[in-house]
């Protein structure tokens, strides 16, 4: 049994994990960079250990410091959250070598599925449809020219490691390739310490649909339905919905079947998400698998009533899933709105500074996942998200109305946020009519300029 867990993360996800641990009567250990000493996760944890300064390589990506903290505090497990080391196979392996449970899949599975190129090949062998792309990693610019001409422009250059839209560049012509290729590799190296990239055929303005799965060590695998994640800026999600209301039952059943087939083919353990792009004819293609908790997991929790973090912990303890597929129903509709400290009208430029005042919305069916408070100084070194507003209602229309009310009620003083822009999205005709794709944010910005 797990009695104490170290959370190798910061921000709202660290707070979320600590709360789940407390409800399970499991002790928590927070780690933090010096600039995060006043962060909420540090205050809420049973213990807290400073692991370095604000530089990622010295703190949240510093495996040695985190593992030393885990050993010193005598934890039985480490929860990586999302981002940082959550999909780092080397870190998961190091945990195992120290006899510390990594709350997630095995390092072998992370290596296969966390690397987007090997994940594509694994899914192809499992019969999952994939986007046409390069046969492997594209290690040189010469290879990039060759593969691009074979695939056909436009192409998408993608980092094999990490996520969050980093290390990705669209290249429309041969003339753009050199700059795009070099930029993608440089960004990937800076963000993930790995500049490996591969190429995919670029599908213009698709929908972004994903399926949440859970698997245990006893061979059981279930899905928790799907999420719509097509409201994006710079390949990063802004608003998510669950379930997807405007997909045919046939397409949904295919998505579930393909996802479970993939999970069972690799004997997946823990929570995971299969991400697909979908065209206007509801043809879908696998793009990647996230072998970790997702930022948007709360909307799935809202419609199913399942605490995914707790389930992750139970799976890590070697327990069977708490339920069967037939037990799970999708009830109502949920929407998550990400509130970021950024300026949408200046290229979504991140903002930092001290929060002079803050009021979060509340009421029936409203959940706030955050780590900030009045007087908190947002550091300029990390992701700009400061809160997630999650709403749940009987149907999509009611959920949208609730989300609109929450965005109107929320008040943050002292820093610039994307709150007003998110409200624009929620009020947009295409969003209201549920007829949108990944081009929505761009269209809203273009309309505003005109």
Secondary structure, 3 states (H helix, E strand, C coil): CCCEEEECCCHHHHHHHHHHHHHCCCEEEEEEEHHHCCCHHHHHCCEEEEEECCCHHHCCCCHHHHHHHHHHCCCCEEECCCCCCCCCHHHHHHHHHCCCEECCCCHHHHHHHHCHHHHHHHHHHCCCCECCECCCCCCCHHHHHHHHHHHCCCEEEEECCCCCCCCEEEECCHHHHHHHHHHHHHHHHHHHCCCCEEEEECCCCCEEEEEEEEECCCCCEEEEEEEEEEEEECCEEEEEEECCCCCCHHHHHHHHHHHHHHHHHCCCCEEEEEEEEECCCCCEEEEEEECCCCCCHHHHHHHHCCCHHHHHHHHHCCCCCCCCHHHCCCCCEEEEEEEECEEHHHCCEECCEECCEEECCCCCCEEEEECCCCCCEECCCCCCEEEEEEEEECCHHHHHHHHHHHHHHCEEECCCCCHHHHHHHHHCHHHHCCCCCCCHHHHHHHHHHC
